Amino acid sequence: MKIAICYEYLTTKGGAEKVVLELAKSLGADIYTLIYDEKTSYAEFKQLRVMQLGCLIKKSPFIQSEAIIKFRRLNLEKYDAIISIGNWAKQIVMNPRNRKVIHYECTPPRFLFDLKDTVEKRLNPVSKGFFVAWANEVRKRDIEASTKIKNYICISKNVQNRIKKYYGIDAEVIYPPAELERYKIGKTGDYFLSIQRLAPEKRVEIQIEAFRNLPKERLLIIGPPDNTQYFRKLKENAPKNVEFLGAVSQEEKINLLANCKAVIQTAFDEDLGLIPLEAMACGKICIAVNEGGFKETIINGKSGILINEPYVENLEKAIKELKIDSETAGVCQKRAAEFSTSKFVSKIKERINKVIK
């Protein structure tokens, strides 16, 4: 059985890239992508068959437009099944030669839908005019491809609701692999841990304000700045008990997770969020806002704490009242095991077998 996987860019070590990697390894699949950077993506891709389609201008919005065009033109009729992942690779379904396409959606491109107004407010009048015209055209193509896909899968119930809202499609939920085998239980250290890209939608300022009122507690923040201006403001406003560690290696991240008190997450309407699962795999609870995918991964009061608004005050309260007993680690690890790589691959294989029959 010959399988092809299509994904727009292999240039970072993110959740979608991990899905591509695990599927390609398990299925012996070929990977088609516009850009592949061996240095910045997962090292294991070097052992797999990765075909680069190439890209003329590696900047938004040109790169997205080129992805749409190239995946629409790509002929993969020699494969028994095609799995597209991400926002733009789904355009593969528009080529009539490409049959038996399964699409795995991490989230619809929200800047074309519910976050479109937010993007427009950040732009000057000239840029705004260009963006609106471009976004309207790209949204048409996105909807056109999405509604043609017969086998639609997504990462969470939260994303499932968006797909229904934007495309009118009933997608099946198959949770992504969390690759939890490498994680370990450590000790309870003297710090709380926060992991995310440093971007406005992650709302790290909530964490900073809470710890400003908790001078005896420490917060370590892992993650690269995704928005320079936002990161600068965070650093300028952070009290002494908040430290920014930047990007760290996977080994460092696991050690920090294994030895923290608890993990904190404050992202706006997170698609799913694998960080709480990584925390649980290390036997640590996650304190998160009661929104989005956090409500799917965290069992409130058992494997974590979900806080309601006002977030700063309730985060502060949750930290003050945090209790960790001898059963916490076991409960957390049991919950994390429900999101294993083996379960993910097994369910995807079931769907492939149904499609090719």
Protein Blocks (a to p, Z undefined) as FASTA:
>chain_A
ZZddddfbacbccfklmmmmmmmmmnopacddfbdcfklmcfklmmpccddebjfblcdf
klmmmmmmmmmmpccklpmbdcdedjklmmmmmpmklghiacddfbdcfklmmmmmmmmm
mpcfklmmmmmmmmmmmmmmmmmmmmmpmbdcdfbfklmmmmmmmnopacddddddehlm
lpccddddfbdcddddddfklommmmmmmmmmmmmbccddedddfbfklmmmmmmmpcfk
bccebjadfklmmmmmmmmmbdcdfbehifkopmlmmmmmnopacddddehjllmmpcgh
iloccddddfklmmmmmmmmpccdfklmmmmmmmmmmmcfklmmmmmmmmmmmmmZZ
